[in-house]
Amino acid sequence: MPISGIHIIFKKIYLIFYNYCARVSCCYFVLNILLIFFVFICEFDFEHIQKRFFL
């Protein structure tokens, strides 16, 4: 197999790996934002409920 053929195979593997990593990190980023948003809303609601019922 010529060197250029090996180079093309490595390039394809690299692109597949890169796309997979980009997708996973993007999903991870979105999930982090949702988690932070969810925690913020839960804390806000908890304080609101506490003020309403315990004061």
C-alpha positions as a Markdown table, in Angstrom:
| # | Residue | x | y | z |
|---|---|---|---|---|
| 1 | Met | 0.0 | 0.0 | 0.0 |
| 2 | Pro | 1.4 | 3.4 | -0.9 |
| 3 | Ile | 2.1 | 6.0 | 1.8 |
| 4 | Ser | -0.6 | 8.3 | 0.5 |
| 5 | Gly | -3.2 | 5.5 | 1.0 |
| 6 | Ile | -2.1 | 5.0 | 4.7 |
| 7 | His | -2.3 | 8.8 | 5.1 |
| 8 | Ile | -5.9 | 8.8 | 3.8 |
| 9 | Ile | -6.9 | 6.0 | 6.2 |
| 10 | Phe | -5.4 | 7.8 | 9.2 |
| 11 | Lys | -7.1 | 11.0 | 8.1 |
| 12 | Lys | -10.5 | 9.3 | 7.9 |
| 13 | Ile | -9.9 | 7.7 | 11.4 |
| 14 | Tyr | -8.9 | 11.0 | 12.8 |
| 15 | Leu | -11.9 | 12.8 | 11.3 |
| 16 | Ile | -14.3 | 10.2 | 12.7 |
| 17 | Phe | -12.6 | 10.4 | 16.1 |
| 18 | Tyr | -12.7 | 14.2 | 16.0 |
| 19 | Asn | -16.4 | 14.4 | 15.1 |
| 20 | Tyr | -17.2 | 11.9 | 17.8 |
| 21 | Cys | -15.3 | 13.9 | 20.4 |
| 22 | Ala | -16.9 | 17.2 | 19.2 |
| 23 | Arg | -20.3 | 15.7 | 19.5 |
| 24 | Val | -19.7 | 14.2 | 22.9 |
| 25 | Ser | -18.2 | 17.5 | 24.3 |
| 26 | Cys | -21.1 | 19.5 | 22.8 |
| 27 | Cys | -23.7 | 17.2 | 24.5 |
| 28 | Tyr | -21.7 | 17.4 | 27.7 |
| 29 | Phe | -21.7 | 21.2 | 27.5 |
| 30 | Val | -25.4 | 21.3 | 27.0 |
| 31 | Leu | -26.1 | 18.9 | 29.8 |
| 32 | Asn | -23.9 | 21.0 | 32.1 |
| 33 | Ile | -25.9 | 24.1 | 31.3 |
| 34 | Leu | -29.2 | 22.3 | 31.9 |
| 35 | Leu | -27.9 | 20.9 | 35.2 |
| 36 | Ile | -26.8 | 24.4 | 36.4 |
| 37 | Phe | -30.2 | 25.9 | 35.3 |
| 38 | Phe | -32.1 | 23.1 | 37.0 |
| 39 | Val | -30.2 | 23.5 | 40.3 |
| 40 | Phe | -30.7 | 27.2 | 40.2 |
| 41 | Ile | -34.4 | 26.9 | 39.7 |
| 42 | Cys | -34.7 | 24.2 | 42.4 |
| 43 | Glu | -32.8 | 26.4 | 44.9 |
| 44 | Phe | -35.0 | 29.4 | 43.9 |
| 45 | Asp | -38.2 | 27.4 | 44.3 |
| 46 | Phe | -37.0 | 25.9 | 47.6 |
| 47 | Glu | -36.3 | 29.4 | 49.0 |
| 48 | His | -39.7 | 30.6 | 47.7 |
| 49 | Ile | -41.5 | 27.7 | 49.3 |
| 50 | Gln | -39.6 | 28.1 | 52.6 |
| 51 | Lys | -40.5 | 31.8 | 52.8 |
| 52 | Arg | -44.1 | 31.0 | 52.0 |
| 53 | Phe | -44.7 | 28.2 | 54.5 |
| 54 | Phe | -42.2 | 28.9 | 57.4 |
| 55 | Leu | -42.4 | 32.6 | 57.8 |
